[in-house]
C-alpha cells in the first residue's frame, strides 16, 4: 500500500476534528474523499501530508511511519495540489512547474538538466507544453490548475493529494482535470482527491471514502458506494441517480423541493 491509515484521530490544537479513520490507497488507484463543508476533509488531508500531527493512530507512507520521515522524504514521495493558488509574481508556467523539483535539490543547488527535463515531461503529460513560456498570472484558471498539477508531477511523486482540484473551474476545465487524474493513475501514481461533486467521484475514482462529522461514513468502490442514501446523509438532500445511454456512470441530480 502506498498510503495506510489506521484508527487516525486528527485536529487543530486541542480540538479533535475527526477520529477512528482507517483506509488504504494502493499505487495506481484513485481514491475520492467526499463530505460536507466543515466535515474535516481539508484537516484530514493536511494530516496525511504531515502538515498537522496525528492526534492518535498511525499513518504509513510507502511502508514507513509518516511521523518518522523527514520533510524532504515526504516531499519526494507525495505531492499536494491546493484548491486555489494566489499568484503575485510574473513567473512563466515553465518556471512554476520547475519549482516542483525543489525537494530533489540541495539547499543552495540550482536546477540541472534532469530537473528541466522532468519539468518538460510534466508539461507534456498535462498537455500544456504550449503554455510553457506564458506568464502564469495571465493564463486562465483552468490552465493555472493544470500548471499546479504539472508542478506537483515534476517532483516525480508516488502519491498525489489534491484538495478540491476542480473548485471554481468551468465545466470544460473540470472535465480536463478529471481526465488527467485518470491518466496519472494509469501511470502508476496513487491519487487522493476531495470534491463536493459526487458525479466527479463516479467519473474518475476507483474508490470513495466519505467523511461526515469527523467519522468515516463509507468506504468502497465508487459505483456501489455513491448512493442516494449516502448523499442524503452527507448533504441532507434527496438525490436521483439515473443511467445515461452511452455513459458508463450514472448522473446524479438533486431533487429540488
Secondary structure, 3 states (H helix, E strand, C coil): CCEEEEEEEEEECCEEEEEEEEEEECCCCEEEEECCCCCCHHHHHHHHCCCCCCCEEEEEECCEEHHHCCHHHHHHHEEEECCCCCCCCCCEHHHHHHHHHHHHCCCCCCCCHHHHHHHHHHHHHCCCHHHCCCEHHHCCHHHHHHHHHHHHHHCCCCEEEECCCCCCCCHHHHHHHHHHHHHHHHCCCEEEEEECCHHHHHHHCCEEEEEECCEEEEEEEHHHHCCHHHHHHHHCCCEEEECCCCCCCCEEEECCC
